[in-house]
Structure formats: structure tokens, C-alpha cells
Amino acid sequence: MTAPKHRKARANGEGTIYQRKDGRWEAAGYVLAADGSRKRVRVYGTTRREAADKLTEKIADSNRGLPVASADSTVGDYLTYWLNGVAVHRLRENTHTRYATCVRLHLIPGLGTKKVARLAAKDVRTFLDRLRTTCQCCAQGLDTERKRCCAIGECCQKRLSPLTITYVHSVLKSALEHAVREDELPRNVARNVHTTAPRPRRFRPLTAAEARQFLQAARADRLHAMYELALRTGLRKGELLGLHWEDLDLGSGTASIRRSLQRTRTGGLTVLPTKTRASERRIALPTECVHSLRGHQARQDEERDTAGVGWRGSGLVFTTPEGGPLDPANMTRRFAAFLSRAGLRRIRFHDLRHSTATLNRSGFGRDSII
């Protein structure tokens, strides 16, 4: 008589793991649910090890007190789990904050009570259509305390822009895509819903004459070197504000772009790596920029002497008169005031980047704008 085969002993907390008839491996175990109870979840993999690793990850999250959501959860619970347990580790802080705002204001109120497993493309389409036509002032009670507008029955018809609708849709797609990767859902129903692509914002780049006027006016400004760099090289505002002197080689006329200054909710003004690896680059500096940077360096040395012990040494190229970092929001207001003084039409700081590309395509080299 042949002795029966013994199953491989499972490690403590590993859960149940077995091979299904379709060849895939299934692992099941108990974890902390979004509602505070303990619930059994199932994960799948092409190998025993893959299924075990997925279950181990969920159990580890549960042991840390992080609720684990599944297709049996409501959309609201799943989005909360995805934001706090998945997206928070993969997104930059400011991006995560925007995602969380989108989930709180739009996705949970509109789809939060539906079960993830029962969510259909029709539900998503109906939600987006309703979002497109709903006054947000009414929906969010924005004027309730002020007792005006929608609060007194005079609807202002404050609707979301097509760009915002597309953004809400993309956040939902990202969350459900994770559920598909985790084998919680067979397909991403949000991908079956197509939204109308928003019309691009009309923008008139600076003409050559306006570029000359811009650079001429910038010479009298304390941040002349920044404005010149922005227009001649197309660097982003965050990249300019995060530029350190050690990133510049004025002798060879080059700059290494590898950081960006941003304001985050938890860290305040923070120097971060560039948005992507592709954004890290070394650029050649136009001759005019090298000259303006040398002048800016001399001015900063004078400001350091004037500030004395009050100087906040940060190594940044563009700072406040006391050496501290420049707030991006304050820079936006300062730029608007500069345009007004210069008699130029109002544009965004980022539009300088688009103007650089347009001027170069039109045959104006970076060194030949003026």
C-alpha cells in the first residue's frame, strides 16, 4: 500500500495555497478589511511563489494596520485603500495630494457606494456625464456659510472643465488598473469609457518683438538671470528655483538639471529630484545667460554681505535677499507683476518654455533673440 502524499507544511500566517484546475495558483488568508473587520481575501499567480508573495504582502499590510480592499469592497473603500496603501508609495507627494482631492470631492460622492466587482462601464459613463453637467457649487455646498448663490436658489452653474473631467476619469482608471494587476478584477471597466479630449488651451507664444521687450525689461529686475534663462533655455519654473551653484559650470557654459523646488503639504518648500529620469539633463548655456548669471552671482555676494549672520545659506542660485528659497506661488505673483510693469500681455511662467520652442522653430537661435 502506497503511503499518502503529505502536503507541504505552510509557514505560520502563510494562509491556504493550492493549484487550481486551470493551472493557476490561488492563495487565501485573513486580513484587516476597510470596515475594521477581518475578512478572507484571495490572490492568484502563475506560480506558487507568486501567489504566496502576493498574499504575504497583503498580510504584512494588514499587520501594519493598513486595511486591505478587494473586489467585494465598495468603490469608496477600495479607493481609500489604493490611495493610502499603493499610490502613496508610487506618486510624488503633490500628485498624491491632487489624486486624494479628486477622490474625496468627486469619485467617492459619485461612485463610492457601488461594489467594485459590480461596477460596469455604464456606471462610469453615467457618473462622468452627471459630473459634466452638475454645478459644483451646489454639489459641494460651497456657498452654504456665505448664504448666497446656490445656497439661496440662484445657481451659478459652476461646472467642471473638460480637462478636470478627463483627470477624474484617469484617476479612476489608475485605481482600477491596480485591481486588475492584483487579479481582483478581470478587466478595467473605466477603460471602456471614452471621454472627449479637452480642447487645448489657446496660447499665443511671445513674438520675437515681445521676446526682445521681455528681455530688455528683465535687465532692471533683481531676477534678471532667471527670466533670461527661462526664455532662452526653456527650463521649468521648479527647475530654475531648484538650481544650485554647484549645478553650473560657467567656465564651460553648461548646467546640469537634476532637481526641482516644490512646495509640498508635509515638507513645505522642498528640493526634489526632477519629475522623471528623462528630465535629468545637461544643457548648454547661451552666452547671454552666462553673463547674466555672473552678474547675479556678484549681486548675491553683496546680499550675503548685507545680511551677515541673517544669511540663510542654501546653495541655491535664485533666492530671497536673505538667501532663502523662493516660493513657487510667490514667484507666480511676482512674474505677473513684472509683466504688468513691462507692458506685456499676461502669460503663465510656463508659457516662456513654450515660447522658447516656438521662437527656435521660427529660426531664432537662443543667442539671436536680441
Backbone hydrogen bonds, N-H to C=O, Kabsch-Sander energy under -0.5 kcal/mol:
donor,donor_aa,acceptor,acceptor_aa,energy
14,E,11,A,-2.4
16,T,28,A,-2.7
18,Y,26,E,-2.5
20,R,24,R,-3.4
23,G,20,R,-1.5
25,W,45,G,-3.2
26,E,18,Y,-3.1
27,A,43,V,-2.6
28,A,16,T,-2.7
29,G,41,V,-1.8
31,V,39,K,-2.6
33,A,37,S,-3.5
36,G,33,A,-1.8
39,K,31,V,-2.6
41,V,29,G,-2.9
43,V,27,A,-2.7
45,G,25,W,-2.1
51,A,47,T,-2.1
52,A,48,R,-2.6
53,D,49,R,-2.7
54,K,50,E,-2.1
55,L,51,A,-2.2
56,T,52,A,-2.7
57,E,53,D,-2.1
58,K,54,K,-1.8
59,I,55,L,-2.6
60,A,56,T,-2.4
61,D,57,E,-2.2
62,S,58,K,-2.3
63,N,59,I,-2.5
64,R,60,A,-1.2
65,G,62,S,-1.7
66,L,61,D,-2.5
68,V,32,L,-3.3
69,A,67,P,-0.5
73,S,70,S,-1.9
75,V,114,K,-3.1
76,G,112,G,-2.3
78,Y,74,T,-2.6
79,L,75,V,-2.7
80,T,76,G,-1.9
81,Y,77,D,-2.4
82,W,78,Y,-2.9
83,L,79,L,-2.5
84,N,80,T,-2.3
85,G,81,Y,-2.7
86,V,82,W,-1.6
87,A,82,W,-3.0
88,V,83,L,-1.3
89,H,86,V,-1.4
90,R,86,V,-0.5
90,R,87,A,-1.3
91,L,87,A,-2.0
96,H,92,R,-2.7
97,T,93,E,-2.3
98,R,94,N,-1.9
99,Y,95,T,-2.4
100,A,96,H,-2.7
101,T,97,T,-2.1
102,C,98,R,-2.2
103,V,99,Y,-2.5
104,R,100,A,-2.5
105,L,101,T,-2.7
106,H,102,C,-2.1
107,L,102,C,-1.6
108,I,103,V,-2.8
110,G,106,H,-1.8
111,L,107,L,-3.1
112,G,107,L,-0.6
112,G,108,I,-1.8
114,K,111,L,-1.6
116,V,73,S,-2.7
117,A,71,A,-2.3
118,R,115,K,-0.6
119,L,115,K,-0.6
119,L,116,V,-1.1
124,V,120,A,-1.7
125,R,121,A,-2.7
126,T,122,K,-2.7
127,F,123,D,-2.3
128,L,124,V,-2.4
129,D,125,R,-2.4
130,R,126,T,-2.3
131,L,127,F,-2.6
132,R,128,L,-2.1
133,T,129,D,-1.0
133,T,130,R,-0.5
134,T,130,R,-1.0
136,Q,134,T,-0.5
136,Q,158,K,-3.5
139,A,135,C,-2.4
140,Q,136,Q,-2.2
141,G,137,C,-0.6
141,G,138,C,-0.5
142,L,137,C,-1.5
144,T,141,G,-1.3
147,K,143,D,-1.1
148,R,143,D,-1.2
151,A,148,R,-2.1
152,I,149,C,-1.5
153,G,150,C,-1.4
154,E,149,C,-2.4
155,C,153,G,-0.8
159,R,157,Q,-1.4
160,L,131,L,-0.6
165,I,161,S,-2.2
166,T,162,P,-2.2
167,Y,163,L,-1.7
168,V,164,T,-2.6
169,H,165,I,-2.2
170,S,166,T,-2.1
171,V,167,Y,-2.1
172,L,168,V,-2.0
173,K,169,H,-2.3
174,S,170,S,-2.1
175,A,171,V,-2.1
176,L,172,L,-2.5
177,E,173,K,-2.1
178,H,174,S,-1.3
179,A,175,A,-1.2
180,V,176,L,-1.8
181,R,177,E,-2.3
182,E,178,H,-2.0
183,D,180,V,-1.7
184,E,179,A,-2.8
185,L,179,A,-1.3
189,V,187,R,-0.9
191,R,188,N,-1.3
192,N,189,V,-1.2
193,V,190,A,-1.2
194,H,192,N,-0.5
195,T,193,V,-0.5
211,A,207,T,-2.7
212,R,208,A,-2.0
213,Q,209,A,-2.1
214,F,210,E,-2.7
215,L,211,A,-2.5
216,Q,212,R,-2.3
217,A,213,Q,-2.3
218,A,214,F,-2.0
219,R,215,L,-0.9
219,R,216,Q,-0.6
220,A,217,A,-1.3
221,D,218,A,-1.9
224,H,221,D,-1.6
227,Y,223,L,-2.1
228,E,224,H,-2.4
229,L,225,A,-2.3
230,A,226,M,-2.7
231,L,227,Y,-2.1
232,R,228,E,-2.6
233,T,229,L,-2.4
234,G,229,L,-0.6
234,G,230,A,-1.4
235,L,229,L,-0.6
240,L,236,R,-2.2
241,L,237,K,-2.6
242,G,238,G,-1.5
243,L,240,L,-1.1
245,W,315,G,-2.2
247,D,244,H,-1.7
248,L,245,W,-1.5
249,D,254,T,-2.6
253,G,249,D,-1.5
254,T,249,D,-1.9
255,A,283,I,-2.2
256,S,247,D,-2.5
257,I,255,A,-0.6
257,I,281,R,-3.6
258,R,256,S,-0.7
260,S,272,L,-2.8
261,L,238,G,-2.4
262,Q,260,S,-0.5
262,Q,270,T,-2.7
264,T,262,Q,-0.6
264,T,268,G,-2.8
268,G,264,T,-1.6
270,T,262,Q,-3.5
270,T,268,G,-0.5
272,L,260,S,-3.4
272,L,270,T,-0.6
274,T,258,R,-0.9
279,S,276,T,-0.8
280,E,276,T,-0.5
280,E,277,R,-1.3
281,R,257,I,-1.8
283,I,255,A,-2.9
285,L,253,G,-3.4
290,V,286,P,-1.9
291,H,287,T,-2.1
292,S,288,E,-2.3
293,L,289,C,-2.5
294,R,290,V,-2.0
295,G,291,H,-2.0
296,H,292,S,-2.3
297,Q,293,L,-2.4
298,A,294,R,-1.9
299,R,295,G,-2.0
300,Q,296,H,-2.5
301,D,297,Q,-2.0
302,E,298,A,-1.6
303,E,299,R,-2.3
304,R,300,Q,-2.3
305,D,301,D,-2.0
306,T,302,E,-2.2
307,A,303,E,-2.5
308,G,304,R,-1.9
310,G,307,A,-2.1
311,W,308,G,-1.7
312,R,322,E,-3.5
313,G,311,W,-1.1
317,V,243,L,-3.0
319,T,317,V,-0.6
320,T,324,G,-2.6
323,G,320,T,-2.2
326,L,318,F,-0.6
331,M,327,D,-2.4
332,T,328,P,-1.7
333,R,329,A,-1.7
334,R,330,N,-2.6
335,F,331,M,-2.4
336,A,332,T,-1.9
337,A,333,R,-2.0
338,F,334,R,-2.1
339,L,335,F,-2.3
340,S,336,A,-1.9
341,R,337,A,-2.3
342,A,338,F,-2.2
343,G,339,L,-0.6
343,G,340,S,-0.9
344,L,339,L,-2.5
351,D,348,R,-0.8
352,L,349,F,-1.7
353,R,350,H,-0.9
354,H,350,H,-1.1
355,S,351,D,-2.4
356,T,352,L,-2.3
357,A,353,R,-1.7
358,T,354,H,-2.2
359,L,355,S,-3.0
360,N,356,T,-2.3
361,R,357,A,-2.2
362,S,358,T,-1.5
363,G,360,N,-1.4
364,F,359,L,-2.5
365,G,363,G,-0.8
368,S,365,G,-1.9
